[in-house]
Amino acid sequence: MANSPIEPAYFDSWDGIRLAWRELGEGRPAVLLHGFISDATTNWIRYGHAAALAAKGFRVIMPDLRGHGDSARPHAASAYPPDALARDGHALVAHLGLGAYDLVGYSLGARTAARMLATGARPRRVVFSGMGLEGLTATDRRAGHFRHLLTNLGTHERGSPAWTAEQFLKTTGGDPVALLGIIDTFVSTPVATLRTFAWPTGVVCGADDRDNGSAPDLAATLPDARYIEVPGGHMSAVVKPELGQAIADFLAA
């Protein structure tokens, strides 16, 4: 896992699993959910995105999803039922007693945010980042990619998407068994459900990022959404300051 300048706090989620979160700044709460194989430090803190939100007057709340970072990484299949991550998100919001808050997710975090919305979350504003329409409506495609990645470690062709993801896994110290469990939590969100998501939504995505399908199509499907393009692809957009600035500007508008 990544070294962080911010010490984590912990709570027990809905099933007793111990989860970590970090905070930066003061003001209106914004819950930021990181991507698969990543963690809060890598996704949000290391490249200044959390600081960009804090500078705009936000209390930035960044959990490590179960199976990631400083959160518990159980190996039992029972720890990874469908929508487990969305239930963790609800549990964190309840634990912190959040009323009005904004909800942001990158990649897996965006998928988790969508499932939170589909199961009762009521944020003020929403940002789906690193996410396209198909990444929410047809999770099997990405699930297959990640299963192939995690069950064939050490065999991927140098330079391939799977090889690149494996190098990232090494940098974050990911647990392949726990991460395979995370894949079992994926739940697709039908287009009909997405069309009920009436929150003001920013769809912030790298110009070259199509890993999760079409971000412009996702924005067009949602009732009150705006597509916001930033530089980079799925992995590279995260290291560029434009990502955090775009998210901060949208939430602060």
PyRosetta script that sets phi, psi and omega in degrees:
from pyrosetta import init, pose_from_sequence

init()
pose = pose_from_sequence("MANSPIEPAYFDSWDGIRLAWRELGEGRPAVLLHGFISDATTNWIRYGHAAALAAKGFRVIMPDLRGHGDSARPHAASAYPPDALARDGHALVAHLGLGAYDLVGYSLGARTAARMLATGARPRRVVFSGMGLEGLTATDRRAGHFRHLLTNLGTHERGSPAWTAEQFLKTTGGDPVALLGIIDTFVSTPVATLRTFAWPTGVVCGADDRDNGSAPDLAATLPDARYIEVPGGHMSAVVKPELGQAIADFLAA")
pose.set_psi(1, 158.6)
pose.set_omega(1, -175.9)
pose.set_phi(2, -76.6)
pose.set_psi(2, 142.3)
pose.set_omega(2, 170.9)
pose.set_phi(3, -70.1)
pose.set_psi(3, 139.7)
pose.set_omega(3, -175.8)
pose.set_phi(4, -128.8)
pose.set_psi(4, 141.3)
pose.set_omega(4, 174.1)
pose.set_phi(5, -75.7)
pose.set_psi(5, -8.3)
pose.set_omega(5, -179.1)
pose.set_phi(6, -111.3)
pose.set_psi(6, 121.9)
pose.set_omega(6, 179.7)
pose.set_phi(7, -72.5)
pose.set_psi(7, 141.7)
pose.set_omega(7, 179.9)
pose.set_phi(8, -80.0)
pose.set_psi(8, 155.3)
pose.set_omega(8, 164.4)
pose.set_phi(9, -109.2)
pose.set_psi(9, 165.5)
pose.set_omega(9, -173.8)
pose.set_phi(10, -134.1)
pose.set_psi(10, 152.8)
pose.set_omega(10, 170.1)
pose.set_phi(11, -149.7)
pose.set_psi(11, 163.5)
pose.set_omega(11, 177.1)
pose.set_phi(12, -96.2)
pose.set_psi(12, 125.2)
pose.set_omega(12, -176.8)
pose.set_phi(13, -78.1)
pose.set_psi(13, -171.0)
pose.set_omega(13, -172.1)
pose.set_phi(14, -56.9)
pose.set_psi(14, -26.8)
pose.set_omega(14, -179.0)
pose.set_phi(15, -113.1)
pose.set_psi(15, 14.5)
pose.set_omega(15, 178.6)
pose.set_phi(16, 88.3)
pose.set_psi(16, -3.0)
pose.set_omega(16, 177.3)
pose.set_phi(17, -67.9)
pose.set_psi(17, 133.1)
pose.set_omega(17, -177.4)
pose.set_phi(18, -83.8)
pose.set_psi(18, 122.1)
pose.set_omega(18, -177.6)
pose.set_phi(19, -119.2)
pose.set_psi(19, 146.2)
pose.set_omega(19, -179.7)
pose.set_phi(20, -104.2)
pose.set_psi(20, 150.1)
pose.set_omega(20, 169.0)
pose.set_phi(21, -146.3)
pose.set_psi(21, 158.9)
pose.set_omega(21, 177.9)
pose.set_phi(22, -126.4)
pose.set_psi(22, 156.2)
pose.set_omega(22, 179.5)
pose.set_phi(23, -134.0)
pose.set_psi(23, 151.1)
pose.set_omega(23, 174.8)
pose.set_phi(24, -147.7)
pose.set_psi(24, 132.9)
pose.set_omega(24, 174.1)
pose.set_phi(25, 88.0)
pose.set_psi(25, 175.5)
pose.set_omega(25, 179.9)
pose.set_phi(26, -135.1)
pose.set_psi(26, 150.6)
pose.set_omega(26, 178.6)
pose.set_phi(27, 131.2)
pose.set_psi(27, -149.0)
pose.set_omega(27, -179.1)
pose.set_phi(28, -67.5)
pose.set_psi(28, 131.7)
pose.set_omega(28, -177.3)
pose.set_phi(29, -67.7)
pose.set_psi(29, 138.6)
pose.set_omega(29, 171.8)
pose.set_phi(30, -131.6)
pose.set_psi(30, 118.9)
pose.set_omega(30, -179.9)
pose.set_phi(31, -94.0)
pose.set_psi(31, 121.0)
pose.set_omega(31, -175.8)
pose.set_phi(32, -112.3)
pose.set_psi(32, 123.4)
pose.set_omega(32, -177.3)
pose.set_phi(33, -111.0)
pose.set_psi(33, 125.3)
pose.set_omega(33, -172.9)
pose.set_phi(34, -83.1)
pose.set_psi(34, 176.6)
pose.set_omega(34, -177.8)
pose.set_phi(35, -89.5)
pose.set_psi(35, 172.1)
pose.set_omega(35, -179.1)
pose.set_phi(36, -63.2)
pose.set_psi(36, 138.5)
pose.set_omega(36, -178.5)
pose.set_phi(37, 73.0)
pose.set_psi(37, -12.1)
pose.set_omega(37, -177.1)
pose.set_phi(38, -91.5)
pose.set_psi(38, -160.1)
pose.set_omega(38, 175.8)
pose.set_phi(39, -162.4)
pose.set_psi(39, 174.4)
pose.set_omega(39, -175.8)
pose.set_phi(40, -61.3)
pose.set_psi(40, -41.4)
pose.set_omega(40, -178.0)
pose.set_phi(41, -63.4)
pose.set_psi(41, -48.8)
pose.set_omega(41, -177.8)
pose.set_phi(42, -66.2)
pose.set_psi(42, -45.0)
pose.set_omega(42, -172.8)
pose.set_phi(43, -75.8)
pose.set_psi(43, -40.0)
pose.set_omega(43, -167.1)
pose.set_phi(44, -116.4)
pose.set_psi(44, -31.7)
pose.set_omega(44, -172.3)
pose.set_phi(45, -94.3)
pose.set_psi(45, -47.1)
pose.set_omega(45, -170.3)
pose.set_phi(46, -57.0)
pose.set_psi(46, -37.9)
pose.set_omega(46, -173.8)
pose.set_phi(47, -104.7)
pose.set_psi(47, 13.4)
pose.set_omega(47, 168.8)
pose.set_phi(48, 90.4)
pose.set_psi(48, 5.2)
pose.set_omega(48, -176.7)
pose.set_phi(49, -68.3)
pose.set_psi(49, -43.1)
pose.set_omega(49, 178.1)
pose.set_phi(50, -62.3)
pose.set_psi(50, -40.0)
pose.set_omega(50, 179.0)
pose.set_phi(51, -64.0)
pose.set_psi(51, -35.8)
pose.set_omega(51, 178.2)
pose.set_phi(52, -63.3)
pose.set_psi(52, -39.6)
pose.set_omega(52, 177.6)
pose.set_phi(53, -70.8)
pose.set_psi(53, -41.6)
pose.set_omega(53, 179.3)
pose.set_phi(54, -60.6)
pose.set_psi(54, -36.5)
pose.set_omega(54, 179.3)
pose.set_phi(55, -66.7)
pose.set_psi(55, -21.4)
pose.set_omega(55, 178.3)
pose.set_phi(56, -92.0)
pose.set_psi(56, 5.7)
pose.set_omega(56, 176.3)
pose.set_phi(57, 92.8)
pose.set_psi(57, 31.8)
pose.set_omega(57, 178.9)
pose.set_phi(58, -109.8)
pose.set_psi(58, 146.9)
pose.set_omega(58, 165.5)
pose.set_phi(59, -90.3)
pose.set_psi(59, 105.6)
pose.set_omega(59, -171.3)
pose.set_phi(60, -92.0)
pose.set_psi(60, 118.5)
pose.set_omega(60, -175.6)
pose.set_phi(61, -113.2)
pose.set_psi(61, 120.2)
pose.set_omega(61, -169.5)
pose.set_phi(62, -130.3)
pose.set_psi(62, 95.8)
pose.set_omega(62, 176.4)
pose.set_phi(63, -75.8)
pose.set_psi(63, 152.6)
pose.set_omega(63, 161.2)
pose.set_phi(64, -88.0)
pose.set_psi(64, 118.4)
pose.set_omega(64, 179.7)
pose.set_phi(65, -60.5)
pose.set_psi(65, 153.2)
pose.set_omega(65, 178.3)
pose.set_phi(66, -55.1)
pose.set_psi(66, 143.4)
pose.set_omega(66, -176.8)
pose.set_phi(67, 82.3)
pose.set_psi(67, 0.9)
pose.set_omega(67, -175.4)
pose.set_phi(68, -132.4)
pose.set_psi(68, 155.1)
pose.set_omega(68, 169.1)
pose.set_phi(69, 53.8)
pose.set_psi(69, -131.8)
pose.set_omega(69, -178.2)
pose.set_phi(70, -89.5)
pose.set_psi(70, 0.4)
pose.set_omega(70, 174.9)
pose.set_phi(71, -78.6)
pose.set_psi(71, 162.5)
pose.set_omega(71, -180.0)
pose.set_phi(72, -60.2)
pose.set_psi(72, 147.9)
pose.set_omega(72, -179.2)
pose.set_phi(73, -126.0)
pose.set_psi(73, 64.0)
pose.set_omega(73, -177.8)
pose.set_phi(74, -63.4)
pose.set_psi(74, 153.4)
pose.set_omega(74, 178.0)
pose.set_phi(75, -102.9)
pose.set_psi(75, -12.0)
pose.set_omega(75, -178.8)
pose.set_phi(76, -70.0)
pose.set_psi(76, 135.2)
pose.set_omega(76, 178.9)
pose.set_phi(77, -59.3)
pose.set_psi(77, -29.4)
pose.set_omega(77, -178.7)
pose.set_phi(78, -64.1)
pose.set_psi(78, -16.0)
pose.set_omega(78, 179.1)
pose.set_phi(79, -81.8)
pose.set_psi(79, -3.7)
pose.set_omega(79, -172.6)
pose.set_phi(80, -130.7)
pose.set_psi(80, 56.1)
pose.set_omega(80, 174.8)
pose.set_phi(81, -73.6)
pose.set_psi(81, 163.4)
pose.set_omega(81, 176.8)
pose.set_phi(82, -54.1)
pose.set_psi(82, 139.1)
pose.set_omega(82, 178.2)
pose.set_phi(83, 66.4)
pose.set_psi(83, 18.8)
pose.set_omega(83, 177.9)
pose.set_phi(84, -58.1)
pose.set_psi(84, -39.0)
pose.set_omega(84, -177.0)
pose.set_phi(85, -69.9)
pose.set_psi(85, -37.4)
pose.set_omega(85, 176.3)
pose.set_phi(86, -63.8)
pose.set_psi(86, -40.5)
pose.set_omega(86, 177.9)
pose.set_phi(87, -64.4)
pose.set_psi(87, -36.7)
pose.set_omega(87, 174.4)
pose.set_phi(88, -62.2)
pose.set_psi(88, -41.3)
pose.set_omega(88, 178.7)
pose.set_phi(89, -61.3)
pose.set_psi(89, -45.6)
pose.set_omega(89, 176.4)
pose.set_phi(90, -60.5)
pose.set_psi(90, -40.1)
pose.set_omega(90, -178.4)
pose.set_phi(91, -64.7)
pose.set_psi(91, -38.8)
pose.set_omega(91, 178.5)
pose.set_phi(92, -66.4)
pose.set_psi(92, -44.9)
pose.set_omega(92, 178.3)
pose.set_phi(93, -58.1)
pose.set_psi(93, -43.2)
pose.set_omega(93, 179.1)
pose.set_phi(94, -68.0)
pose.set_psi(94, -41.9)
pose.set_omega(94, -179.6)
pose.set_phi(95, -59.8)
pose.set_psi(95, -39.9)
pose.set_omega(95, -178.6)
pose.set_phi(96, -86.4)
pose.set_psi(96, -6.1)
pose.set_omega(96, 179.3)
pose.set_phi(97, 64.3)
pose.set_psi(97, 37.2)
pose.set_omega(97, -176.9)
pose.set_phi(98, -74.8)
pose.set_psi(98, 132.9)
pose.set_omega(98, 172.7)
pose.set_phi(99, -96.9)
pose.set_psi(99, -96.0)
pose.set_omega(99, 175.4)
pose.set_phi(100, -76.9)
pose.set_psi(100, 127.3)
pose.set_omega(100, 177.7)
pose.set_phi(101, -153.7)
pose.set_psi(101, 160.9)
pose.set_omega(101, 174.7)
pose.set_phi(102, -104.1)
pose.set_psi(102, 154.2)
pose.set_omega(102, -174.9)
pose.set_phi(103, -127.7)
pose.set_psi(103, 123.6)
pose.set_omega(103, -175.8)
pose.set_phi(104, -128.6)
pose.set_psi(104, 137.5)
pose.set_omega(104, 175.0)
pose.set_phi(105, -141.6)
pose.set_psi(105, 143.1)
pose.set_omega(105, 174.8)
pose.set_phi(106, -111.8)
pose.set_psi(106, 122.8)
pose.set_omega(106, 175.8)
pose.set_phi(107, 56.9)
pose.set_psi(107, -113.6)
pose.set_omega(107, 176.4)
pose.set_phi(108, -54.6)
pose.set_psi(108, -36.1)
pose.set_omega(108, 177.4)
pose.set_phi(109, -63.1)
pose.set_psi(109, -36.5)
pose.set_omega(109, 176.3)
pose.set_phi(110, -68.0)
pose.set_psi(110, -40.5)
pose.set_omega(110, 177.0)
pose.set_phi(111, -61.8)
pose.set_psi(111, -40.7)
pose.set_omega(111, 178.4)
pose.set_phi(112, -65.6)
pose.set_psi(112, -41.5)
pose.set_omega(112, 177.5)
pose.set_phi(113, -60.2)
pose.set_psi(113, -41.9)
pose.set_omega(113, 178.6)
pose.set_phi(114, -61.4)
pose.set_psi(114, -41.5)
pose.set_omega(114, 179.4)
pose.set_phi(115, -69.4)
pose.set_psi(115, -32.9)
pose.set_omega(115, 174.1)
pose.set_phi(116, -62.6)
pose.set_psi(116, -44.0)
pose.set_omega(116, 178.8)
pose.set_phi(117, -63.0)
pose.set_psi(117, -39.9)
pose.set_omega(117, -178.3)
pose.set_phi(118, -70.0)
pose.set_psi(118, -17.7)
pose.set_omega(118, -176.4)
pose.set_phi(119, -117.9)
pose.set_psi(119, 24.9)
pose.set_omega(119, 166.8)
pose.set_phi(120, 114.9)
pose.set_psi(120, -3.8)
pose.set_omega(120, 178.1)
pose.set_phi(121, -65.1)
pose.set_psi(121, 145.1)
pose.set_omega(121, -178.5)
pose.set_phi(122, -134.7)
pose.set_psi(122, 69.9)
pose.set_omega(122, 179.3)
pose.set_phi(123, -76.5)
pose.set_psi(123, 174.5)
pose.set_omega(123, 177.0)
pose.set_phi(124, -82.1)
pose.set_psi(124, -50.6)
pose.set_omega(124, 177.1)
pose.set_phi(125, -135.2)
pose.set_psi(125, 160.4)
pose.set_omega(125, -175.9)
pose.set_phi(126, -132.5)
pose.set_psi(126, 143.4)
pose.set_omega(126, 169.0)
pose.set_phi(127, -127.8)
pose.set_psi(127, 122.6)
pose.set_omega(127, 168.3)
pose.set_phi(128, -101.0)
pose.set_psi(128, 118.7)
pose.set_omega(128, -177.6)
pose.set_phi(129, -124.3)
pose.set_psi(129, 147.0)
pose.set_omega(129, -176.9)
pose.set_phi(130, 61.0)
pose.set_psi(130, 31.8)
pose.set_omega(130, -172.9)
pose.set_phi(131, -140.7)
pose.set_psi(131, 139.3)
pose.set_omega(131, 173.6)
pose.set_phi(132, -120.2)
pose.set_psi(132, 178.7)
pose.set_omega(132, -175.1)
pose.set_phi(133, -59.4)
pose.set_psi(133, -47.5)
pose.set_omega(133, -176.0)
pose.set_phi(134, -66.2)
pose.set_psi(134, -27.5)
pose.set_omega(134, 178.7)
pose.set_phi(135, -66.2)
pose.set_psi(135, -21.3)
pose.set_omega(135, 176.4)
pose.set_phi(136, -97.0)
pose.set_psi(136, -36.1)
pose.set_omega(136, -173.3)
pose.set_phi(137, -90.1)
pose.set_psi(137, -19.4)
pose.set_omega(137, -176.0)
pose.set_phi(138, -140.6)
pose.set_psi(138, 76.4)
pose.set_omega(138, -174.0)
pose.set_phi(139, -73.1)
pose.set_psi(139, -14.6)
pose.set_omega(139, -177.5)
pose.set_phi(140, -60.1)
pose.set_psi(140, -33.6)
pose.set_omega(140, -177.4)
pose.set_phi(141, -63.6)
pose.set_psi(141, -48.4)
pose.set_omega(141, 179.3)
pose.set_phi(142, -72.1)
pose.set_psi(142, -33.7)
pose.set_omega(142, 177.1)
pose.set_phi(143, -59.9)
pose.set_psi(143, -42.7)
pose.set_omega(143, 178.6)
pose.set_phi(144, -63.3)
pose.set_psi(144, -41.4)
pose.set_omega(144, 178.1)
pose.set_phi(145, -59.5)
pose.set_psi(145, -46.0)
pose.set_omega(145, -175.9)
pose.set_phi(146, -72.8)
pose.set_psi(146, -34.6)
pose.set_omega(146, 176.3)
pose.set_phi(147, -62.8)
pose.set_psi(147, -42.7)
pose.set_omega(147, 177.8)
pose.set_phi(148, -61.3)
pose.set_psi(148, -44.0)
pose.set_omega(148, 178.8)
pose.set_phi(149, -57.7)
pose.set_psi(149, -51.5)
pose.set_omega(149, -169.5)
pose.set_phi(150, -79.6)
pose.set_psi(150, -21.2)
pose.set_omega(150, -179.4)
pose.set_phi(151, -97.7)
pose.set_psi(151, 1.1)
pose.set_omega(151, 179.0)
pose.set_phi(152, -131.8)
pose.set_psi(152, 34.4)
pose.set_omega(152, -178.2)
pose.set_phi(153, -59.8)
pose.set_psi(153, 138.6)
pose.set_omega(153, 179.4)
pose.set_phi(154, 88.3)
pose.set_psi(154, -2.9)
pose.set_omega(154, -177.6)
pose.set_phi(155, -116.7)
pose.set_psi(155, -4.2)
pose.set_omega(155, -173.7)
pose.set_phi(156, -74.3)
pose.set_psi(156, 142.9)
pose.set_omega(156, -179.0)
pose.set_phi(157, -66.2)
pose.set_psi(157, 130.9)
pose.set_omega(157, -179.7)
pose.set_phi(158, -55.0)
pose.set_psi(158, 131.3)
pose.set_omega(158, 179.4)
pose.set_phi(159, 90.8)
pose.set_psi(159, -11.7)
pose.set_omega(159, 179.3)
pose.set_phi(160, -75.0)
pose.set_psi(160, 161.0)
pose.set_omega(160, 176.8)
pose.set_phi(161, -56.1)
pose.set_psi(161, -38.3)
pose.set_omega(161, 179.7)
pose.set_phi(162, -67.5)
pose.set_psi(162, -39.5)
pose.set_omega(162, 178.5)
pose.set_phi(163, -63.6)
pose.set_psi(163, -43.3)
pose.set_omega(163, 178.9)
pose.set_phi(164, -61.5)
pose.set_psi(164, -42.8)
pose.set_omega(164, 178.8)
pose.set_phi(165, -65.7)
pose.set_psi(165, -34.6)
pose.set_omega(165, 178.2)
pose.set_phi(166, -65.8)
pose.set_psi(166, -38.2)
pose.set_omega(166, 176.6)
pose.set_phi(167, -63.7)
pose.set_psi(167, -38.3)
pose.set_omega(167, 177.5)
pose.set_phi(168, -64.9)
pose.set_psi(168, -40.4)
pose.set_omega(168, 176.5)
pose.set_phi(169, -56.2)
pose.set_psi(169, -40.4)
pose.set_omega(169, 179.5)
pose.set_phi(170, -66.2)
pose.set_psi(170, -38.6)
pose.set_omega(170, -178.1)
pose.set_phi(171, -69.5)
pose.set_psi(171, -31.3)
pose.set_omega(171, -178.5)
pose.set_phi(172, -92.6)
pose.set_psi(172, -6.6)
pose.set_omega(172, -179.2)
pose.set_phi(173, 66.7)
pose.set_psi(173, 34.9)
pose.set_omega(173, -176.9)
pose.set_phi(174, -65.8)
pose.set_psi(174, 152.0)
pose.set_omega(174, 179.1)
pose.set_phi(175, -100.6)
pose.set_psi(175, 107.4)
pose.set_omega(175, -175.4)
pose.set_phi(176, -58.4)
pose.set_psi(176, -35.6)
pose.set_omega(176, -179.2)
pose.set_phi(177, -67.9)
pose.set_psi(177, -45.9)
pose.set_omega(177, 177.7)
pose.set_phi(178, -62.8)
pose.set_psi(178, -40.0)
pose.set_omega(178, -178.5)
pose.set_phi(179, -67.6)
pose.set_psi(179, -34.4)
pose.set_omega(179, 173.2)
pose.set_phi(180, -62.9)
pose.set_psi(180, -36.6)
pose.set_omega(180, 175.5)
pose.set_phi(181, -63.3)
pose.set_psi(181, -38.9)
pose.set_omega(181, 178.9)
pose.set_phi(182, -57.7)
pose.set_psi(182, -38.4)
pose.set_omega(182, -179.8)
pose.set_phi(183, -58.7)
pose.set_psi(183, -33.7)
pose.set_omega(183, 179.7)
pose.set_phi(184, -68.4)
pose.set_psi(184, -15.5)
pose.set_omega(184, 179.4)
pose.set_phi(185, -82.8)
pose.set_psi(185, -12.0)
pose.set_omega(185, -174.7)
pose.set_phi(186, -61.3)
pose.set_psi(186, 133.9)
pose.set_omega(186, 174.1)
pose.set_phi(187, -133.1)
pose.set_psi(187, 130.0)
pose.set_omega(187, 177.8)
pose.set_phi(188, -76.0)
pose.set_psi(188, 150.2)
pose.set_omega(188, 177.5)
pose.set_phi(189, -113.3)
pose.set_psi(189, 115.6)
pose.set_omega(189, -176.6)
pose.set_phi(190, -63.1)
pose.set_psi(190, 153.4)
pose.set_omega(190, 177.7)
pose.set_phi(191, -55.9)
pose.set_psi(191, -39.8)
pose.set_omega(191, -179.8)
pose.set_phi(192, -59.1)
pose.set_psi(192, -35.9)
pose.set_omega(192, 177.4)
pose.set_phi(193, -72.5)
pose.set_psi(193, -41.5)
pose.set_omega(193, 178.1)
pose.set_phi(194, -58.2)
pose.set_psi(194, -35.2)
pose.set_omega(194, -178.4)
pose.set_phi(195, -70.9)
pose.set_psi(195, -7.4)
pose.set_omega(195, 174.0)
pose.set_phi(196, -94.6)
pose.set_psi(196, -4.1)
pose.set_omega(196, -178.4)
pose.set_phi(197, -79.9)
pose.set_psi(197, 87.6)
pose.set_omega(197, -171.5)
pose.set_phi(198, -88.5)
pose.set_psi(198, 4.1)
pose.set_omega(198, -179.8)
pose.set_phi(199, -68.7)
pose.set_psi(199, 145.5)
pose.set_omega(199, 169.9)
pose.set_phi(200, -56.5)
pose.set_psi(200, 124.8)
pose.set_omega(200, -170.5)
pose.set_phi(201, -131.5)
pose.set_psi(201, 132.5)
pose.set_omega(201, 170.5)
pose.set_phi(202, -102.0)
pose.set_psi(202, 127.0)
pose.set_omega(202, 174.7)
pose.set_phi(203, -103.4)
pose.set_psi(203, 97.0)
pose.set_omega(203, -172.4)
pose.set_phi(204, -102.6)
pose.set_psi(204, 117.7)
pose.set_omega(204, -172.5)
pose.set_phi(205, -146.9)
pose.set_psi(205, 147.3)
pose.set_omega(205, 175.6)
pose.set_phi(206, -63.0)
pose.set_psi(206, 143.8)
pose.set_omega(206, -177.9)
pose.set_phi(207, -59.9)
pose.set_psi(207, -28.8)
pose.set_omega(207, -178.0)
pose.set_phi(208, -106.5)
pose.set_psi(208, 15.2)
pose.set_omega(208, -175.8)
pose.set_phi(209, -97.7)
pose.set_psi(209, 110.5)
pose.set_omega(209, 174.2)
pose.set_phi(210, -127.0)
pose.set_psi(210, 18.8)
pose.set_omega(210, -177.4)
pose.set_phi(211, -59.4)
pose.set_psi(211, -34.3)
pose.set_omega(211, -179.6)
pose.set_phi(212, -111.1)
pose.set_psi(212, 28.3)
pose.set_omega(212, 179.4)
pose.set_phi(213, 89.1)
pose.set_psi(213, -157.2)
pose.set_omega(213, -171.6)
pose.set_phi(214, -92.1)
pose.set_psi(214, 115.1)
pose.set_omega(214, 175.1)
pose.set_phi(215, -68.0)
pose.set_psi(215, -41.9)
pose.set_omega(215, 175.9)
pose.set_phi(216, -59.3)
pose.set_psi(216, -36.9)
pose.set_omega(216, 177.9)
pose.set_phi(217, -66.3)
pose.set_psi(217, -36.6)
pose.set_omega(217, 176.4)
pose.set_phi(218, -63.0)
pose.set_psi(218, -45.9)
pose.set_omega(218, 179.1)
pose.set_phi(219, -61.0)
pose.set_psi(219, -38.0)
pose.set_omega(219, -179.3)
pose.set_phi(220, -69.9)
pose.set_psi(220, -26.1)
pose.set_omega(220, -178.3)
pose.set_phi(221, -79.5)
pose.set_psi(221, -34.4)
pose.set_omega(221, -177.5)
pose.set_phi(222, -75.7)
pose.set_psi(222, 145.8)
pose.set_omega(222, -174.0)
pose.set_phi(223, -65.6)
pose.set_psi(223, -32.8)
pose.set_omega(223, -174.0)
pose.set_phi(224, -139.9)
pose.set_psi(224, 67.1)
pose.set_omega(224, -173.5)
pose.set_phi(225, -128.6)
pose.set_psi(225, 155.3)
pose.set_omega(225, 177.5)
pose.set_phi(226, -132.8)
pose.set_psi(226, 129.8)
pose.set_omega(226, 175.5)
pose.set_phi(227, -80.7)
pose.set_psi(227, 128.7)
pose.set_omega(227, -179.1)
pose.set_phi(228, -125.5)
pose.set_psi(228, 114.1)
pose.set_omega(228, -175.9)
pose.set_phi(229, -92.5)
pose.set_psi(229, 134.8)
pose.set_omega(229, 175.2)
pose.set_phi(230, -125.4)
pose.set_psi(230, 164.4)
pose.set_omega(230, -178.7)
pose.set_phi(231, -69.5)
pose.set_psi(231, 151.7)
pose.set_omega(231, 169.0)
pose.set_phi(232, 107.6)
pose.set_psi(232, 175.5)
pose.set_omega(232, 174.6)
pose.set_phi(233, -104.0)
pose.set_psi(233, -163.8)
pose.set_omega(233, -172.8)
pose.set_phi(234, -64.1)
pose.set_psi(234, -41.8)
pose.set_omega(234, -179.9)
pose.set_phi(235, -85.6)
pose.set_psi(235, -36.6)
pose.set_omega(235, -172.1)
pose.set_phi(236, -81.6)
pose.set_psi(236, -25.4)
pose.set_omega(236, -179.5)
pose.set_phi(237, -61.4)
pose.set_psi(237, -30.7)
pose.set_omega(237, -176.1)
pose.set_phi(238, -66.3)
pose.set_psi(238, -26.4)
pose.set_omega(238, -176.4)
pose.set_phi(239, -90.2)
pose.set_psi(239, -0.3)
pose.set_omega(239, -176.4)
pose.set_phi(240, -101.9)
pose.set_psi(240, 138.8)
pose.set_omega(240, -176.9)
pose.set_phi(241, -64.0)
pose.set_psi(241, -22.5)
pose.set_omega(241, -178.4)
pose.set_phi(242, -60.3)
pose.set_psi(242, -29.9)
pose.set_omega(242, -179.3)
pose.set_phi(243, -62.9)
pose.set_psi(243, -55.0)
pose.set_omega(243, -179.3)
pose.set_phi(244, -63.2)
pose.set_psi(244, -37.0)
pose.set_omega(244, -179.8)
pose.set_phi(245, -66.2)
pose.set_psi(245, -39.6)
pose.set_omega(245, 178.9)
pose.set_phi(246, -64.8)
pose.set_psi(246, -42.1)
pose.set_omega(246, 178.6)
pose.set_phi(247, -64.8)
pose.set_psi(247, -46.0)
pose.set_omega(247, -179.6)
pose.set_phi(248, -61.5)
pose.set_psi(248, -43.6)
pose.set_omega(248, -178.6)
pose.set_phi(249, -63.9)
pose.set_psi(249, -40.5)
pose.set_omega(249, -179.6)
pose.set_phi(250, -66.3)
pose.set_psi(250, -45.6)
pose.set_omega(250, -177.9)
pose.set_phi(251, -67.6)
pose.set_psi(251, -32.2)
pose.set_omega(251, -177.6)
pose.set_phi(252, -82.2)
pose.set_psi(252, -11.4)
pose.set_omega(252, -175.7)
pose.set_phi(253, -63.8)
pose.dump_pdb("model.pdb")
